[in-house]
Amino acid sequence: MKVVVAGASAAGLATVEALRRKGFDGELTLLGADARLPYDRPPLSKQVLSGAWAPERAQLRTAAVLSSLDVHLLLDDPAAGLHAGTRTVRTASGRELAADAVVVATGVRPRRFPGQDGLAGVHVLRTLEDALALRAGLRAAERLVVVGDGVLGAEIAATARSLGVDVTLAGPQKFPLESQFGPFVGGLLTALHTAHGVRLRLGTAVTGLDARHGRVTGVRLDGGEVLPADVVVVAIGSDPVTGWLDGSGLTCENGVVCDSRCRAAPGVYAAGDVARWHHEGLDALLRLENRTNATEQAMAVAGSILGEDRPYVPVPYFWTDQYDVKIQVHGVLHPAAEVSVVDGDPAAGRFVARYRRDGATVGVLGWNMPKQTRLRRPEVAETLTRVHCGGTV
Ligand SMILES: Cc1cc2nc3c(=O)[nH]c(=O)nc-3n(C[C@H](O)[C@H](O)[C@H](O)COP(=O)(O)OP(=O)(O)OC[C@H]3O[C@@H](n4cnc5c(N)ncnc54)[C@H](O)[C@@H]3O)c2cc1C
């Protein structure tokens, strides 16, 4: 039996590792667009950007461990097409890789502003090269504007402040991460960033970038105001990398659409940020962009390939680190959920908040209280793994 995995990062690597762990002794190919050995992304906005880690430390496995997996690692050769019927992947260099099972693990790519490409001083953050370029930019920066009030924008603002850079965070929401965490925790994040000297220009859409002689000079807000900047990071979300699947016959709508076994077509699966699968507990299609899902979904896909007939029904989990605050989230938070503090005290900088909808706990969020937050996970699991809970989340 042959398996080809497209995308040599968190989900792709976890798929081949899980296959070997489960006893798969067939032929494995891991195909990557990047020339680098697989590396991890969460440190890119934290330890790598701050300089606390050398870039090599983000590498997921040593060359020796990778070679022990007995996998054909084909790097710097992106998948360029898929024939789902014959499960054949065509690569940019012209390889034709036929397999019994194909796994799509090609992740997402950052959204951009029209006209930002080629403008000096403007960055996105997805790859190690992006992190190193931004770090070099920040070293010489006087004024950074982060466009994007989501988790990535907030983390970049925090790391840049720790480097002493003057930072303004701009975005359309009233509070950072409001659409994910709601106004209560969003308000606490506002206070946190303000206390660390970040200027928040929220509640206003960014309409474009100003430039002179090919270099960014500012960020234009709705209403005409311009925020001066010599470095700008655009962190306005990402899109699944599915263009290479055009014409494959797979359904790609905000990700590769899969059934509850993470199967997009007979013998074709998807895992990680690119996968939008049917979560049976929620009875809804879900796509998660977080590190834990990349590993857990890869393990589920490996199981499906080997004939385990089990739905993938995780309790989503992610974390974010900003300054000295570590936030953990179990479940699916909803901004309109009813939020109550069930442990600790926000004023003391440590608490657990429970998110409830229609009387059911849909998520818990911990602020510097990881253990106590984890203890409440079963409450969330009870709601999210209840089969066909009727869309209460
Ligand atoms: C800066 C940053 C910080 C983050 N911090 C956190 C955090 O604190 N907590 C958390 O839970 N999550 C965090 N995440 C999210 C987490 O890193 C992702 O969810 C995870 O990397 C997803 O893994 P993946 O393998 O699905 O996708 P990716 O990591 O995006 O990997 C996809 C791979 O596919 C390759 N590829 C693309 N196109 C092709 C092609 N055509 N052929 C072959 N290969 C291709 C890409 O080069 C890439 O290597 C962060 C992400 C970023 C960018």
The ligand as an SDF file (V2000), in Angstrom:
LIG
                    3D

 53 58  0  0  0  0  0  0  0  0999 V2000
    2.7690   32.7190   13.6020 C   0  0  0  0  0  0  0  0  0  0  0  0
    1.8100   31.6570   14.0330 C   0  0  0  0  0  0  0  0  0  0  0  0
    1.5880   31.4390   15.3900 C   0  0  0  0  0  0  0  0  0  0  0  0
    0.6980   30.4420   15.8060 C   0  0  0  0  0  0  0  0  0  0  0  0
    0.4790   30.2720   17.1440 N   0  0  0  0  0  0  0  0  0  0  0  0
   -0.3890   29.3180   17.5530 C   0  0  0  0  0  0  0  0  0  0  0  0
   -0.6360   29.1250   18.9400 C   0  0  0  0  0  0  0  0  0  0  0  0
   -0.1030   29.8260   19.7920 O   0  0  0  0  0  0  0  0  0  0  0  0
   -1.5130   28.1530   19.2990 N   0  0  0  0  0  0  0  0  0  0  0  0
   -2.1440   27.3510   18.3800 C   0  0  0  0  0  0  0  0  0  0  0  0
   -2.9430   26.4750   18.7670 O   0  0  0  0  0  0  0  0  0  0  0  0
   -1.9280   27.5120   17.0520 N   0  0  0  0  0  0  0  0  0  0  0  0
   -1.0590   28.4790   16.6280 C   0  0  0  0  0  0  0  0  0  0  0  0
   -0.8340   28.6550   15.2820 N   0  0  0  0  0  0  0  0  0  0  0  0
   -1.5520   27.7950   14.3090 C   0  0  0  0  0  0  0  0  0  0  0  0
   -0.7890   26.4970   14.0210 C   0  0  0  0  0  0  0  0  0  0  0  0
    0.5500   26.7400   13.8130 O   0  0  0  0  0  0  0  0  0  0  0  0
   -1.4390   25.8380   12.7980 C   0  0  0  0  0  0  0  0  0  0  0  0
   -2.7440   25.4820   13.1500 O   0  0  0  0  0  0  0  0  0  0  0  0
   -0.6600   24.6310   12.3100 C   0  0  0  0  0  0  0  0  0  0  0  0
    0.6100   25.0060   11.8510 O   0  0  0  0  0  0  0  0  0  0  0  0
   -1.4300   23.9340   11.1860 C   0  0  0  0  0  0  0  0  0  0  0  0
   -0.6580   22.9210   10.6540 O   0  0  0  0  0  0  0  0  0  0  0  0
   -0.8980   22.3980    9.1630 P   0  0  0  0  0  0  0  0  0  0  0  0
    0.1410   21.3570    8.9520 O   0  0  0  0  0  0  0  0  0  0  0  0
   -2.3190   22.0920    8.9640 O   0  0  0  0  0  0  0  0  0  0  0  0
   -0.6320   23.6660    8.2270 O   0  0  0  0  0  0  0  0  0  0  0  0
    0.7110   24.4530    7.9800 P   0  0  0  0  0  0  0  0  0  0  0  0
    1.5130   24.5090    9.2230 O   0  0  0  0  0  0  0  0  0  0  0  0
    0.3390   25.7280    7.3080 O   0  0  0  0  0  0  0  0  0  0  0  0
    1.4970   23.5420    6.9430 O   0  0  0  0  0  0  0  0  0  0  0  0
    1.1080   23.3750    5.6230 C   0  0  0  0  0  0  0  0  0  0  0  0
    2.3320   22.9980    4.8270 C   0  0  0  0  0  0  0  0  0  0  0  0
    1.9500   22.7030    3.5040 O   0  0  0  0  0  0  0  0  0  0  0  0
    2.8890   23.2720    2.6160 C   0  0  0  0  0  0  0  0  0  0  0  0
    2.2350   23.4410    1.3260 N   0  0  0  0  0  0  0  0  0  0  0  0
    1.4270   24.4470    0.9110 C   0  0  0  0  0  0  0  0  0  0  0  0
    1.0250   24.2260   -0.3600 N   0  0  0  0  0  0  0  0  0  0  0  0
    1.5760   23.0620   -0.7260 C   0  0  0  0  0  0  0  0  0  0  0  0
    1.5360   22.2900   -1.9220 C   0  0  0  0  0  0  0  0  0  0  0  0
    0.8260   22.6900   -2.9880 N   0  0  0  0  0  0  0  0  0  0  0  0
    2.2200   21.1290   -1.9520 N   0  0  0  0  0  0  0  0  0  0  0  0
    2.9410   20.7000   -0.8740 C   0  0  0  0  0  0  0  0  0  0  0  0
    3.0180   21.3970    0.2720 N   0  0  0  0  0  0  0  0  0  0  0  0
    2.3460   22.5490    0.3410 C   0  0  0  0  0  0  0  0  0  0  0  0
    3.2900   24.5540    3.2760 C   0  0  0  0  0  0  0  0  0  0  0  0
    4.5400   25.0010    2.7840 O   0  0  0  0  0  0  0  0  0  0  0  0
    3.3590   24.1180    4.7380 C   0  0  0  0  0  0  0  0  0  0  0  0
    4.6150   23.6320    5.0660 O   0  0  0  0  0  0  0  0  0  0  0  0
    0.0370   29.6500   14.8390 C   0  0  0  0  0  0  0  0  0  0  0  0
    0.2590   29.8820   13.4690 C   0  0  0  0  0  0  0  0  0  0  0  0
    1.1390   30.8700   13.0710 C   0  0  0  0  0  0  0  0  0  0  0  0
    1.3680   31.1220   11.6060 C   0  0  0  0  0  0  0  0  0  0  0  0
  1  2  1  0
  2  3  1  0
  2 52  2  0
  3  4  2  0
  4  5  1  0
  4 50  1  0
  5  6  2  0
  6  7  1  0
  6 13  1  0
  7  8  2  0
  7  9  1  0
  9 10  1  0
 10 11  2  0
 10 12  1  0
 12 13  2  0
 13 14  1  0
 14 15  1  0
 14 50  1  0
 15 16  1  0
 16 17  1  0
 16 18  1  0
 18 19  1  0
 18 20  1  0
 20 21  1  0
 20 22  1  0
 22 23  1  0
 23 24  1  0
 24 25  2  0
 24 26  1  0
 24 27  1  0
 27 28  1  0
 28 29  2  0
 28 30  1  0
 28 31  1  0
 31 32  1  0
 32 33  1  0
 33 34  1  0
 33 48  1  0
 34 35  1  0
 35 36  1  0
 35 46  1  0
 36 37  1  0
 36 45  1  0
 37 38  2  0
 38 39  1  0
 39 40  1  0
 39 45  2  0
 40 41  1  0
 40 42  2  0
 42 43  1  0
 43 44  2  0
 44 45  1  0
 46 47  1  0
 46 48  1  0
 48 49  1  0
 50 51  2  0
 51 52  1  0
 52 53  1  0
M  END
$$$$
